[in-house]
């Protein structure tokens, strides 16, 4: 550049060095409002800017911990599928791209499945990892969603899928397009059993992902500001030469246009989802009495009066909410509550 | 008339043949010989060219404006064909058409995209790019087919669902997703033919079927080669490379096991012989219908679900 940037600026920097000494990772900047964010506070706010409420990305691990009761869940391994069915190569080989993504993220593919309870209700969560090739959906992700649905059906759990994806994995060509019907079948398998299928739309959810399993949920929840739409903004601008509104394809825009049930701030997600799952899965038990781990007022739980509607044991037989079964197990803490909820057995038939 | 670059030589000879035929009043034996010789040459050239079309060339053939389109098929294949309009919610989409008609004696519901054949009709049909209303009309008609126990035939020919402001506003994603879901769950047979371009979500929305066939020179792709090139190669100039890499030809997709068969096109492609192409499609529909009739709704749905679950299944 010029002498200003090469000589003067470093000197000034060396003079005010003390300020620079703060380690980089202590502070970060909000990409939207440029506000400075202290890492501890940012962690507490779940990566939501506490100046402007901008929802930044969080890792899949953080996401799952945020949703499950007591941040506890069991990871379910993704089934192995043949990778690179097309022997795809662009500027680099798809197999190498996959390896890079795997070493970058430490995950095998763009989907992580976990199971546990939310509001005491058995739940399987399949969360996309945008850091893995844009969270794109190929055969492995499709298979993962099918696997998650099967797990939900087997363990009578709710299924929550959390897309964060640019769309189909084009490196897998038509096989990736075929994951659209395939993941819809997965969603239908859960819905047919009378189990809740909830979609939590996060930034971004577009293309073949938004036009498949993401839009057939019983309930659609979106995170504030998340981009959700079919075609990309640029493509639309180029095609139709229309001026697009600023909030085009945001979660709030979708709410206005009737495509999502609610926009929920990240810090309130666990509470909202827990409440919904209790309403749907324990329809005759007063939600206020369903004070399970992580939902509602924990202090009352300590008295043992109103424990969770479902046993805390994950994925075991005991998790089948059948009043008659539970009555035979007096040792089970939740038996009281269960007796009041005979209709919740619907899903266990 | 649009000309394909790789057909230049062929079109030249074809032009000469037409010229000669026009002069036929003064025809002599000599001229007839010449005509025959040239026709043979054209046939040979066409056979050679069309037996080894590159994926990029197939893209051009699949999009050729003289290929038979939805209405061409419908008017020939179905007796008493009656267009049915509207999604009962917002509007009538002109890109995605549907109706009822009789195919070789059997009443059917027919759904498909119409691209139009000249500027006026292309504008009317929005170049075959449907808005959410189109996919909602498709759902309505599929449910009607179920109600009256009629098989569904879909003819797929679209660059993709329309990317527009209104389309997004009215939930293009939801309309496509629900259309796929409806295809998966109807209790009647559903047969799909990719007659030209099978463009991504806009195509699969009506192509999630018990039997899927592709015309010999049609294409079916998760993204247009141009779109793929601009993302992965960072330039649309690499569309030809993308067309090859994406494996979008009927032949490639058959190898991947994603379709049930390829319908032959006459030498030189469907745009040279509409009637013959339409007949070939009719024969395939008849065969497929025969295979699927009579049907047991539960078994049919279970088999359809199994078919789509198997695409990309873990070993």
Interface residues (C-beta under 8 A of the other chain):
Chain A: X79 X80 X81 X82 X85 X86 X88 X89 X90 X91 X138 X139 X142 X143 X146 X168 X170 X171 X172 X173 X174 X175 X176 X177 X178 X179 X180 X181 X182 X184 X185 X188 X207 X208 X210 X211 X212 X213 X214 X215 X216 X228 X229 X230 X231 X232 X235 X236 X239 X240 X242 X244 X248 X249 X257 X258 X259
Chain B: X161 X162 X163 X164 X165 X167 X168 X169 X170 X171 X172 X173 X174 X176 X177 X178 X180 X181 X183 X184 X185 X200 X201 X204 X205 X208 X220 X221 X222 X223 X227 X228 X231 X232 X233 X241 X242 X245 X246 X247 X248 X253 X256 X258 X305 X308 X309 X311 X312 X313 X314 X315
